[in-house]
Amino acid sequence: MDTPDVGIPERLARRMSMAEQHEYLRSKLSRRRALVTGGALAGGGLLAGCSGSRGPAAAPSRSASVPASRPATGVVPGSVVAPFGRRLAFGADPKTQMRISWQVPFAVRKPYVRVGLKPWELSRRIEAEVRDLHTPSLSKRLPAVDQYYLHAALDHLRPDTTYYYGVGHEGFDPASAERMSTVGSFRTAPARAGTFTFTAFGDQGVSYDALANDQVILGQNPAFHLHAGDLCYADSTGHGEDSDTYDARVWDQFLAQTESVACSVPWMVTTGNHDMEAWYSPNGYGGQSARWSLPSNGFDPENAPGVYSFVYGNVGVVALDANDVSYEIPANFGCTDGRQTKWLDRRLGELRAADGVDFVVVFFHHCAYSTSTHASDGGVRDAWLPLFTKHQVDLVINGHNHVYERTDAVRNGSVGRAVPVGASTDPTRDGIVYVTAGGAGKELYSFPDGVEDSYEGHVSAHEPVGTFHWTKAREKNRDTVEWSRVRYTGFSFLSVEAESGTAPRLKVSALAQSGRRIDYFEVRRGS
């Protein structure tokens, strides 16, 4: 007999918040228990959902360690289970903290990380936390899926030091001679600011082009990478509705694809509209919380895992969840009751006042300024642009639109200073440059009819562009704008070199999938 679909009818989903969709889906599926295998609707590793005006979280809280050895379908010997999808992320202090995450295809016993200063001397052993997810058959086309995500926290590390690590479990020891090829490495942030590079993009998915972009990024030798949301597209629709098509197995493919970079480069992610997965928690972030370990210094790390900050060298980085303020896709609009925005105001002030922090970079998913398919989100502008101006943010990085687009320096909604390819800008005087770096690997978008690409080596005449921004009524307010300076319809990513010293600067480049530079400008404060 065919398994009936249990998604929410589209006519209902369009009117429901993420929390309402979660409650509907759980109630409907609980009435069809015969669909669910293994007995449990969700693993103990899920985090609570969004609290606030929509009521308390309904999802189970995280246990200290979920025993991933339950024999739902029989226990597979640990010696034949190989870990995959290794990924790094900083803790709140990149000088002394690293988080190591990975996945196993079957339940294993006693997972752990071994760490040392030499690949053949992994003397330190840290127990791993298991966060398991059960995804029932949400569609007649898809099977139920069990996934096991493992996480270890490394603290009290030495700054500016290379560490070697291996992940294992009972029956699979990464320190053994036959497993030495699985050992990876990372380097902690230096105690003193110097010159370093970081990379960024959004909207990756699983594809040849996504994999190719990863390899070009690896060639930049970045200290860390920023992913501005829409990570793997397990939810291929991204409307924030339970009528969205969702296949949890795509996460396995994505994490395997990303491992070649993320096993040595901290992969710092935030949440996009395709990352809201309503089954797992009322705010849709239960799956995100199970799969990623990120700095826990945001305003509410359990319910908003994509909101945090860290300082590397002379750059302060802030990650935000734009689903909370989006007018275009309002499934989680107002989810934090304004707490994220209050935290942002406070955190930007702290970073701007901190000794040794020359630059502040903010990244999130929905675009503040773009002329491509989704255009600009008025909710982002209303909530956060006044704070970016107040605290003189130096660079804002978005995804959402699957192109590369870069503005002039924008001040009070208009061009504060033209910033052609190769130019310099000063945020204290000119305004802020906004970059859409959404060409990570998903199908590319386009610019409005008649609007040409304009990039290094192919600069077209600078002319006004007809576009729109989303209003609170979820309507498209038509605009004619002057701020669209660089446009590139192709797979690409951002590469930023930060220099410290008496004349600090950010040297911002955009690179095509081929490695060819398509844009370049500099940010200098007080120049």
C-alpha positions as CSV (number, residue, x, y, z in Angstrom):
1,M,0.0,0.0,0.0
2,D,1.3,3.5,-0.8
3,T,2.2,5.8,2.0
4,P,0.0,8.8,2.0
5,D,1.5,12.3,1.9
6,V,1.3,14.0,5.3
7,G,2.3,17.5,4.3
8,I,0.1,20.5,4.9
9,P,-2.2,21.5,2.0
10,E,-0.7,24.5,0.2
11,R,-3.8,26.6,0.8
12,L,-3.3,26.2,4.6
13,A,0.5,26.4,4.6
14,R,0.5,29.9,3.0
15,R,-1.3,31.3,6.0
16,M,0.7,29.4,8.7
17,S,3.8,30.3,10.7
18,M,6.6,27.8,11.0
19,A,5.4,27.0,14.6
20,E,1.9,26.3,13.4
21,Q,3.1,24.1,10.6
22,H,5.2,22.1,13.0
23,E,2.3,21.5,15.3
24,Y,0.0,20.6,12.4
25,L,2.5,18.1,10.9
26,R,3.3,16.5,14.3
27,S,-0.4,16.1,15.1
28,K,-1.3,14.7,11.7
29,L,1.6,12.2,11.7
30,S,0.9,11.1,15.2
31,R,-2.5,9.9,14.1
32,R,-0.8,7.7,11.5
33,R,1.7,5.9,13.8
34,A,1.8,3.0,11.4
35,L,3.9,5.3,9.1
36,V,6.7,5.7,11.6
37,T,9.3,3.1,12.2
38,G,11.5,2.7,15.2
39,G,8.9,4.0,17.6
40,A,10.3,7.5,18.2
41,L,9.1,10.6,16.3
42,A,12.4,12.4,16.9
43,G,15.8,11.8,18.4
44,G,16.7,13.1,21.8
45,G,19.3,15.3,20.1
46,L,16.7,17.9,18.9
47,L,16.7,21.3,20.4
48,A,13.7,23.3,21.6
49,G,12.0,25.6,19.1
50,C,11.5,29.3,19.1
51,S,10.1,30.8,22.3
52,G,8.2,34.0,22.5
53,S,4.7,35.1,21.4
54,R,4.0,31.8,19.7
55,G,4.4,29.8,23.0
56,P,7.0,27.6,24.5
57,A,9.0,25.1,22.5
58,A,7.4,21.7,21.9
59,A,10.4,19.7,20.7
60,P,12.4,17.6,23.1
61,S,15.4,19.2,24.8
62,R,18.9,17.9,24.1
63,S,20.3,15.2,26.3
64,A,23.9,15.2,27.4
65,S,24.6,12.2,25.3
66,V,22.2,10.2,23.2
67,P,23.1,6.5,23.2
68,A,23.3,5.9,19.4
69,S,23.5,2.2,19.8
70,R,19.8,1.4,20.0
71,P,19.3,-1.7,17.9
72,A,16.2,-0.5,15.9
73,T,17.3,-2.5,12.8
74,G,20.3,-4.4,14.4
75,V,23.7,-3.2,15.4
76,V,26.4,-2.9,12.7
77,P,29.9,-3.7,14.0
78,G,31.8,-0.4,14.5
79,S,34.8,-1.8,12.6
80,V,32.9,-1.5,9.3
81,V,31.4,1.9,9.9
82,A,33.5,4.7,8.5
83,P,32.8,8.3,9.7
84,F,32.2,10.9,7.0
85,G,31.2,14.6,6.6
86,R,33.9,16.0,9.0
87,R,33.5,19.7,9.5
88,L,35.1,22.3,11.8
89,A,33.7,25.4,13.4
90,F,35.1,27.9,15.9
91,G,33.8,28.2,19.4
92,A,33.3,31.7,20.7
93,D,37.1,32.2,20.9
94,P,38.9,31.0,17.7
95,K,42.2,31.3,19.5
96,T,41.4,28.5,22.0
97,Q,38.2,26.7,20.9
98,M,37.3,24.4,18.0
99,R,34.3,22.3,17.4
100,I,34.6,19.1,15.4
101,S,31.5,17.5,13.9
102,W,30.9,14.4,11.7
103,Q,28.4,11.8,10.8
104,V,28.1,8.0,10.8
105,P,25.7,6.1,8.5
106,F,24.7,3.7,11.3
107,A,24.5,3.8,15.1
108,V,27.9,3.3,16.8
109,R,29.1,3.0,20.4
110,K,31.3,5.4,22.3
111,P,32.2,8.0,19.6
112,Y,35.2,10.3,20.3
113,V,37.9,12.5,18.9
114,R,41.6,12.1,19.3
115,V,43.8,15.2,19.2
116,G,47.5,15.9,19.2
117,L,50.3,18.1,18.0
118,K,51.6,15.4,15.7
119,P,49.6,13.1,13.4
120,W,51.2,10.0,14.9
121,E,50.6,11.2,18.5
122,L,46.9,11.7,19.0
123,S,47.2,11.5,22.8
124,R,44.2,13.5,23.9
125,R,40.8,11.8,23.7
126,I,37.5,13.7,24.0
127,E,34.1,12.0,24.2
128,A,31.6,13.1,21.5
129,E,28.0,14.0,21.9
130,V,25.5,12.3,19.7
131,R,22.5,14.2,18.2
132,D,20.4,11.8,16.2
133,L,17.5,12.7,13.9
134,H,14.6,10.5,12.9
135,T,12.7,11.8,9.8
136,P,9.5,9.9,9.1
137,S,8.2,9.2,5.6
138,L,6.8,12.7,4.9
139,S,5.9,11.7,1.3
140,K,5.0,8.5,-0.5
141,R,8.1,9.1,-2.6
142,L,10.6,9.1,0.3
143,P,11.5,6.6,3.0
144,A,11.9,7.2,6.7
145,V,15.5,8.2,7.5
146,D,17.7,7.9,10.7
147,Q,20.8,10.1,10.8
148,Y,23.5,10.3,13.5
149,Y,25.5,13.5,14.0
150,L,28.5,13.6,16.4
151,H,30.1,16.6,18.0
152,A,33.1,17.2,20.2
153,A,34.1,20.5,21.8
154,L,37.8,21.3,22.0
155,D,38.7,24.0,24.5
156,H,41.9,25.4,26.1
157,L,43.8,25.1,22.9
158,R,47.0,27.1,22.1
159,P,46.7,30.1,19.8
160,D,48.3,30.0,16.4
161,T,48.9,26.2,16.7
162,T,48.4,23.4,14.2
163,Y,46.5,20.4,15.7
164,Y,45.9,17.0,14.2
165,Y,42.7,15.1,14.9
166,G,40.9,11.9,14.1
167,V,37.3,10.9,14.7
168,G,36.3,7.4,15.8
169,H,34.2,5.1,17.9
170,E,34.3,1.6,19.4
171,G,35.9,-0.6,16.7
172,F,37.3,2.3,14.6
173,D,40.4,4.0,16.1
174,P,41.8,6.8,14.0
175,A,45.2,6.5,15.8
176,S,45.7,2.9,14.5
177,A,48.1,2.4,11.6
178,E,45.4,1.3,9.2
179,R,43.3,4.4,9.9
180,M,46.0,7.1,9.7
181,S,44.8,8.3,6.4
182,T,41.6,9.6,8.1
183,V,43.6,12.1,10.3
184,G,42.9,15.7,9.6
185,S,44.3,19.0,10.9
186,F,43.4,22.6,11.8
187,R,45.1,25.7,13.0
188,T,43.8,28.0,15.8
189,A,43.7,31.8,15.4
190,P,46.8,33.8,16.2
191,A,47.0,35.7,19.5
192,R,48.0,38.8,17.6
193,A,46.4,40.2,14.5
194,G,48.2,39.7,11.2
195,T,47.3,39.1,7.6
196,F,44.8,36.4,6.8
197,T,42.1,35.5,4.2
198,F,38.5,34.3,4.7
199,T,36.0,33.3,2.0
200,A,32.2,33.5,1.8
201,F,29.2,32.5,-0.3
202,G,25.6,31.4,0.0
203,D,23.2,29.0,-1.7
204,Q,25.3,26.0,-2.3
205,G,23.4,22.7,-2.6
206,V,24.8,19.5,-4.0
207,S,26.2,19.7,-7.6
208,Y,29.4,19.6,-9.7
209,D,29.5,23.4,-9.6
210,A,29.2,23.4,-5.8
211,L,32.1,20.9,-5.5
212,A,34.2,22.9,-8.0
213,N,33.7,26.1,-6.0
214,D,34.8,24.3,-2.8
215,Q,38.1,23.3,-4.5
216,V,38.8,26.8,-5.6
217,I,38.1,28.1,-2.1
218,L,40.5,25.5,-0.7
219,G,43.2,27.0,-3.0
220,Q,42.8,30.4,-1.2
221,N,44.0,28.8,2.0
222,P,41.3,30.6,4.0
223,A,41.4,30.9,7.8
224,F,37.7,30.3,7.8
225,H,34.7,30.2,5.5
226,L,31.3,32.0,5.9
227,H,28.2,30.3,4.4
228,A,25.3,32.7,4.2
229,G,22.5,30.2,4.4
230,D,20.6,27.8,2.0
231,L,23.1,25.1,2.7
232,C,22.1,21.8,1.1
233,Y,18.5,22.3,-0.2
234,A,17.1,19.1,1.5
235,D,14.0,21.4,1.4
236,S,14.1,22.1,-2.3
237,T,11.1,24.5,-2.2
238,G,12.1,26.9,0.5
239,H,8.8,28.7,1.0
240,G,8.8,27.9,4.7
241,E,5.7,25.7,4.2
242,D,5.0,22.1,5.0
243,S,4.0,21.6,1.4
244,D,7.7,22.1,0.6
245,T,9.5,19.0,-0.8
246,Y,11.9,17.7,1.9
247,D,14.5,14.9,1.6
248,A,16.7,14.5,4.6
249,R,19.1,12.3,2.7
250,V,20.4,15.3,0.8
251,W,22.2,16.3,3.9
252,D,24.3,13.2,3.7
253,Q,25.4,14.1,0.2
254,F,26.1,17.7,1.1
255,L,28.2,16.9,4.1
256,A,30.2,14.4,2.2
257,Q,30.8,17.0,-0.6
258,T,31.8,19.7,1.8
259,E,34.2,17.6,3.9
260,S,37.2,18.1,1.5
261,V,37.3,21.8,2.7
262,A,35.4,21.8,6.0
263,C,37.6,19.1,7.6
264,S,40.5,21.7,7.7
265,V,38.7,25.1,7.3
266,P,36.2,26.2,9.9
267,W,32.8,26.3,8.1
268,M,30.7,29.0,9.8
269,V,27.1,28.8,8.7
270,T,23.9,30.7,9.2
271,T,20.3,30.0,8.3
272,G,18.4,30.6,5.0
273,N,14.8,30.0,4.0
274,H,15.7,26.6,2.7
275,D,17.1,25.7,6.1
276,M,13.8,26.0,7.9
277,E,12.7,22.3,8.2
278,A,9.3,22.3,10.0
279,W,9.2,18.7,11.1
280,Y,12.0,18.9,13.7
281,S,11.0,21.9,15.8
282,P,8.5,24.8,16.0
283,N,10.9,27.3,14.4
284,G,12.3,24.7,11.9
285,Y,15.8,24.8,13.3
286,G,15.9,21.5,15.2
287,G,17.6,19.8,12.2
288,Q,20.1,22.7,12.0
289,S,20.9,22.3,15.7
290,A,21.5,18.6,15.4
291,R,23.9,18.9,12.4
292,W,26.0,21.9,13.4
293,S,28.0,23.0,16.4
294,L,28.5,26.8,16.3
295,P,29.6,29.5,18.8
296,S,27.0,29.6,21.6
297,N,27.3,33.3,22.3
298,G,24.3,34.6,20.5
299,F,21.1,35.8,22.2
300,D,19.6,32.3,22.3
301,P,21.9,29.6,21.1
302,E,19.5,26.7,21.6
303,N,16.7,28.3,19.6
304,A,18.7,30.4,17.2
305,P,21.8,28.4,16.3
306,G,22.6,30.6,13.3
307,V,23.0,33.8,15.4
308,Y,26.5,34.3,16.9
309,S,29.7,36.2,16.6
310,F,33.5,35.7,16.8
311,V,36.7,37.7,16.4
312,Y,39.5,36.5,14.3
313,G,42.6,38.7,14.1
314,N,41.4,42.3,13.6
315,V,37.9,41.3,12.2
316,G,34.7,40.9,14.2
317,V,32.2,38.6,12.4
318,V,28.4,38.6,13.2
319,A,26.0,35.9,11.9
320,L,22.3,36.7,11.8
321,D,19.1,34.8,11.0
322,A,17.2,36.9,8.5
323,N,14.2,34.6,8.5
324,D,13.3,36.5,11.7
325,V,12.8,39.8,9.9
326,S,12.0,38.8,6.2
327,Y,9.0,40.4,4.6
328,E,9.3,38.1,1.5
329,I,9.1,34.7,3.3
330,P,7.4,35.4,6.6
331,A,7.1,31.8,8.0
332,N,9.4,32.8,11.0
333,F,8.8,36.6,10.9
334,G,9.0,38.0,14.4
335,C,10.1,34.6,15.8
336,T,12.5,36.2,18.3
337,D,10.2,39.0,19.4
338,G,12.9,41.5,18.6
339,R,15.5,39.9,20.8
340,Q,17.8,39.2,17.9
341,T,17.8,42.8,16.9
342,K,18.4,44.0,20.4
343,W,21.4,41.6,20.7
344,L,22.7,42.8,17.4
345,D,22.7,46.4,18.6
346,R,24.6,45.4,21.7
347,R,27.0,43.1,20.0
348,L,27.9,45.6,17.2
349,G,28.6,48.2,19.9
350,E,30.9,45.8,21.8
351,L,32.8,44.9,18.7
352,R,33.2,48.5,17.6
353,A,34.6,49.4,21.0
354,A,36.9,46.3,21.3
355,D,40.6,46.8,21.3
356,G,42.2,45.3,18.2
357,V,39.0,45.1,16.2
358,D,39.5,47.2,13.1
359,F,36.6,45.8,10.9
360,V,33.1,44.4,11.5
361,V,31.6,42.1,8.9
362,V,28.0,40.9,9.1
363,F,26.6,38.0,7.1
364,F,23.1,36.6,6.7
365,H,20.9,35.2,4.0
366,H,18.2,37.6,2.6
367,C,19.5,40.5,0.6
368,A,19.5,44.1,1.9
369,Y,20.4,45.3,-1.6
370,S,20.0,43.2,-4.8
371,T,18.3,43.6,-8.2
372,S,18.2,39.9,-9.1
373,T,15.2,37.5,-8.8
374,H,14.3,37.9,-5.1
375,A,15.5,41.5,-5.1
376,S,15.8,43.3,-1.8
377,D,14.0,42.5,1.5
378,G,12.4,45.5,3.1
379,G,12.2,43.6,6.4
380,V,16.0,43.3,6.6
381,R,16.3,47.0,5.8
382,D,13.8,48.2,8.4
383,A,15.2,46.0,11.2
384,W,18.9,46.2,10.7
385,L,20.2,48.9,8.4
386,P,19.8,51.6,11.0
387,L,22.1,49.5,13.3
388,F,24.6,48.9,10.5
389,T,24.8,52.6,10.0
390,K,24.9,53.5,13.7
391,H,27.9,51.1,14.3
392,Q,29.6,51.8,10.9
393,V,29.7,48.1,9.8
394,D,32.4,47.7,7.2
395,L,31.0,44.9,5.0
396,V,27.7,43.0,4.7
397,I,27.5,39.7,2.9
398,N,24.3,38.0,1.7
399,G,23.1,35.1,-0.4
400,H,19.5,34.3,-1.5
401,N,19.9,35.5,-5.1
402,H,22.0,33.0,-7.1
403,V,24.3,35.6,-8.7
404,Y,27.2,37.9,-7.7
405,E,26.2,41.5,-7.2
406,R,27.9,44.3,-5.3
407,T,26.7,47.8,-4.5
408,D,28.4,51.1,-4.3
409,A,28.8,52.4,-0.7
410,V,25.2,52.9,0.4
411,R,24.4,55.6,2.9
412,N,20.8,56.3,4.1
413,G,19.4,54.2,1.2
414,S,21.3,56.1,-1.6
415,V,24.8,56.0,-3.1
416,G,27.1,57.6,-0.6
417,R,30.1,57.1,-2.9
418,A,30.6,55.3,-6.2
419,V,32.9,52.3,-5.8
420,P,33.9,51.0,-9.2
421,V,36.1,47.9,-9.6
422,G,39.5,48.6,-8.0
423,A,38.3,51.5,-5.9
424,S,38.6,52.2,-2.1
425,T,35.9,53.2,0.3
426,D,35.7,54.4,3.9
427,P,32.6,53.3,5.8
428,T,33.0,56.2,8.3
429,R,32.4,58.6,5.5
430,D,30.9,56.9,2.5
431,G,28.5,54.2,3.8
432,I,28.5,50.4,3.6
433,V,29.1,48.1,0.6
434,Y,26.7,45.2,0.4
435,V,27.7,42.0,-1.4
436,T,25.3,39.3,-2.7
437,A,27.5,36.2,-3.1
438,G,24.8,33.6,-4.0
439,G,26.6,31.8,-6.8
440,A,27.9,28.9,-4.7
441,G,26.4,26.0,-6.7
442,K,22.6,26.1,-7.2
443,E,21.0,26.9,-10.4
444,L,21.8,30.5,-11.4
445,Y,19.4,33.4,-11.4
446,S,19.4,36.4,-13.7
447,F,19.1,40.2,-13.5
448,P,16.2,42.2,-14.8
449,D,15.5,42.3,-18.5
450,G,17.9,44.5,-20.3
451,V,20.4,44.7,-17.4
452,E,23.8,43.6,-18.4
453,D,26.5,41.9,-16.4
454,S,29.3,44.3,-15.4
455,Y,32.5,43.0,-13.8
456,E,36.2,43.3,-14.0
457,G,37.4,43.0,-17.6
458,H,33.8,43.3,-18.8
459,V,32.5,46.7,-17.4
460,S,29.3,48.0,-18.9
461,A,28.1,51.6,-18.8
462,H,26.7,52.4,-15.3
463,E,23.0,53.0,-15.6
464,P,19.9,52.9,-13.3
465,V,18.3,49.5,-12.8
466,G,14.6,48.8,-12.4
467,T,14.0,46.4,-9.5
468,F,11.8,46.2,-6.4
469,H,11.9,45.6,-2.7
470,W,9.5,43.5,-0.5
471,T,7.1,45.3,1.8
472,K,5.6,44.2,5.0
473,A,2.4,43.5,3.1
474,R,4.4,41.0,1.1
475,E,4.1,43.2,-2.0
476,K,6.7,44.2,-4.5
477,N,7.5,47.9,-4.3
478,R,9.0,49.0,-7.6
479,D,12.3,50.9,-7.5
480,T,14.8,52.4,-9.9
481,V,18.2,52.3,-8.2
482,E,21.7,53.6,-8.8
483,W,23.6,51.5,-6.3
484,S,24.0,48.3,-8.4
485,R,27.7,48.5,-9.4
486,V,29.0,45.0,-10.2
487,R,27.0,42.1,-11.6
488,Y,28.1,38.6,-12.6
489,T,25.8,35.8,-13.7
490,G,28.0,32.8,-12.9
491,F,29.2,30.6,-10.1
492,S,31.5,32.5,-7.8
493,F,32.5,33.3,-4.2
494,L,34.0,36.1,-2.1
495,S,37.6,36.1,-0.9
496,V,38.6,38.8,1.7
497,E,42.2,39.5,2.8
498,A,42.4,41.4,6.1
499,E,45.5,43.4,6.9
500,S,46.3,44.9,10.3
501,G,48.9,47.4,11.3
502,T,49.0,51.2,11.1
503,A,46.9,51.3,7.9
504,P,44.5,48.3,8.2
505,R,42.4,47.4,5.2
506,L,40.1,44.7,3.8
507,K,41.0,43.7,0.3
508,V,37.8,42.3,-1.1
509,S,37.8,40.1,-4.2
510,A,35.2,38.0,-6.0
511,L,36.4,35.0,-7.9
512,A,34.6,33.0,-10.6
513,Q,34.5,29.2,-10.4
514,S,37.5,29.2,-12.8
515,G,39.5,31.2,-10.2
516,R,39.4,34.4,-12.4
517,R,38.9,37.6,-10.5
518,I,35.6,39.4,-11.4
519,D,35.6,42.2,-8.8
520,Y,38.0,43.9,-6.4
521,F,37.7,46.8,-4.0
522,E,39.2,47.9,-0.6
523,V,37.8,49.0,2.6
524,R,39.9,51.5,4.6
525,R,38.6,53.3,7.7
526,G,39.4,56.9,8.3
527,S,41.3,57.1,4.9
